[in-house]
Amino acid sequence: MNVNQSIENLKKRIKELEKENLILKNKTEVFYTNKPTVKVPKKIKPLFDKASLTVKKHFESFKANPSLAKIEVNGQRYILMRAESLANDFFKNIIKLYADRPLPEAVKIGRNLLFDMAHLIGIQDAKNFHDKMKLKDPISKLSAGPVHFAYMGWAFVDILKESKPSPDNNFFLKYNHPSSFEADSWIKSKEKANFPVCTMNAGYSSGWCEESFGINLTAVEITCRAKGDKNCTFIMAPPNKINEYLEKESIKYKRIRKYDVPLFFERKKIEEKLNNAVKEKETLLKEVHHRVKNNLQIITSLLRLHAEQENNIHFSELVAESQNRIISMSLIHEMLYATSNFSDINLSKYSTSIFNQLKSTYNKSLIKLKLSIPKDFSFEIDKMIPIGLILNEIISNSFKYAFPKNKGEISISFKNNSLTISDNGQGLPENFIKNEKESFGIQLIHLLADQIDAKLIINKTKGSSFTFVFKNSSKES
């Protein structure tokens, strides 16, 4: 070594000592050693050596100012978090929160949350770092990840020689995290886990590599120090290939293990599938209600044609009554087709519709409707169909017999769990009670009242009034 080179080495060492001295003066304990921050196979080591220098330079500009609640590295704000809060303490709280569910399910919920969060952070950190360091090719982008990982305090990364990182469906990475913050947190707490705990390590590393290579990736921890294994070992691959590698791993070590494969935003994808399935069923239900309504209309048309051919007034009246009953059911399916709620029918809207339909049928233009029903009150379809038939029978009778002068009011109300249909017309005939059982319409009303589990009360004073007192309450939407 010549004199000039010795002098240069001394100058370099002086600068390093001055930097360390400045750190000590500022009482900020940040020391960057020259020891390796990543271990990789020899063939890709030069790239990672270069990345180590790049990342080290990035983190040398470390500033902490608690008075402003700021930690800055190379001009960007960072935050510190206690490792246990994202490891063993996190799972304790998740298990408490989901105490009503089986333990494996609660643990899976926690792992999914941590994986999704870490995977997304890994993607965004990689984007930011690649832009800042002007990294272009996939391997260079990957090489910065493990080094950055070490400086961030996540874990030291040891990439194993069987790894084949390629920007396609054959991507395969096998690696150890000898000092994972998650495993260390469990070990420090002296709690032995019964599942692989390094979920955020898996999420962050797969997120960084996914962004680096431009392909979807996931990572599975196959052994974990927190469980008592020698290493925290991971396999990373595209989601559609990961199980193939996991099966090979089981065969290789002659042990059968069921691995929980995390998928980025798995819950979101499941929710999307469920939402799509719900939309498909809603479309199908709409179509069913539409077809039922159309078929009922066809039946009414056929009845009308049949009545016209018979040329019998009494028969035509019976057919017209049957048509009105069918229309009352058709209206329900029409309302269900026009709404996003496929189980409940709004009583107020339905009562108005059936009143207007019958008003037009009987040509009673001066008869008015008075409603006293909570705006959002509804019945389920199973109960609404018989109620619709009841409304049809009673309102039809009012239109036909209650108002000889074509003037009056029909009232429909619901309160105190009772439905009342009444009119202010001339009232029921004197012999109504005696002939009650002979009338098909009244027999039908009694039958329908039993079907909806309601007690029928008939009042003949001041017009006519039919009250149905329900034993079981209905609901408001």
HELIX and SHEET records of a PDB file:
HELIX    1   1 VAL A    3  LYS A   25  1                                  23    
HELIX    2   2 LYS A   42  ILE A   44  5                                   3    
HELIX    3   3 LYS A   45  GLU A   60  1                                  16    
HELIX    4   4 PRO A   66  LEU A   68  5                                   3    
HELIX    5   5 ALA A   83  LEU A   86  5                                   4    
HELIX    6   6 ASN A   88  LEU A   97  1                                  10    
HELIX    7   7 LEU A  103  MET A  133  1                                  31    
HELIX    8   8 PRO A  138  TYR A  151  1                                  14    
HELIX    9   9 PHE A  181  LYS A  188  1                                   8    
HELIX   10  10 THR A  199  PHE A  213  1                                  15    
HELIX   11  11 ARG A  225  LYS A  227  5                                   3    
HELIX   12  12 ILE A  242  LYS A  252  1                                  11    
HELIX   13  13 GLU A  266  GLU A  310  1                                  45    
HELIX   14  14 ILE A  313  TYR A  337  1                                  25    
HELIX   15  15 LEU A  347  TYR A  362  1                                  16    
HELIX   16  16 ILE A  381  ASN A  397  1                                  17    
HELIX   17  17 SER A  398  ALA A  402  3                                   5    
HELIX   18  18 PHE A  432  ASN A  435  1                                   4    
HELIX   19  19 GLU A  436  GLU A  438  5                                   3    
HELIX   20  20 PHE A  440  GLN A  451  1                                  12    
SHEET    1   A 5 VAL A  38  LYS A  39  0                                        
SHEET    2   A 5 VAL A 157  ILE A 159  1                                        
SHEET    3   A 5 LEU A 173  ASN A 176 -1                                        
SHEET    4   A 5 THR A 233  ALA A 237 -1                                        
SHEET    5   A 5 THR A 218  THR A 223 -1                                        
SHEET    1   B 3 PHE A  62  ASN A  65  0                                        
SHEET    2   B 3 LYS A  70  VAL A  73 -1                                        
SHEET    3   B 3 GLN A  76  TYR A  78 -1                                        
SHEET    1   C 3 ASP A 344  ASN A 346  0                                        
SHEET    2   C 3 PHE A 377  GLU A 380 -1                                        
SHEET    3   C 3 LYS A 475  GLU A 476 -1                                        
SHEET    1   D 5 ILE A 367  SER A 372  0                                        
SHEET    2   D 5 GLY A 408  LYS A 415  1                                        
SHEET    3   D 5 SER A 418  ASP A 423 -1                                        
SHEET    4   D 5 SER A 464  PHE A 470 -1                                        
SHEET    5   D 5 ALA A 454  ASN A 459 -1                                        
END                                                                             
